[in-house]
């Protein structure tokens, strides 16, 4: 009888250990987008999590992470709100952020920059004149990210 109880306890402990290992390994699947937007990313995975958090907080849909990095310390992601596509640029340091923001300023598109990320409207078929003369006038297209 004692042997049966000992074996049963051993099996329960083994199953508990297996479940614990599965939970720890699969934690990376649950973690997507859990980094706060003000996190300084050190790799592409963390940058994707930051961008996903930014997109989720703004109500973006169709999050896309299939773009090559714009530099070793800068990553680009895309999402959309309605028909408006947005680019989310995540920077891995102060120098990359400074260079990236200078490029966005030079491009002339509106953008919002916070912590180590910036969001801008991506080019689309709609012209600036069409967007600003619509009736009724739309809210600022950058408002979801402010």
Secondary structure, 3 states (H helix, E strand, C coil): CHHHHHHHHHHHHHHHHHHHHHHHHHHHHHCCCCCCCCCCCCCHHHHHHHHHHHHHHHCCEEEECCCCCCECCEEEEEEEECCEEEEEEEECCHHHHHHHHHHHHHHCCCEEEECCEEEEECCCCCCHHHHHCCCCCCCCCCHHHC
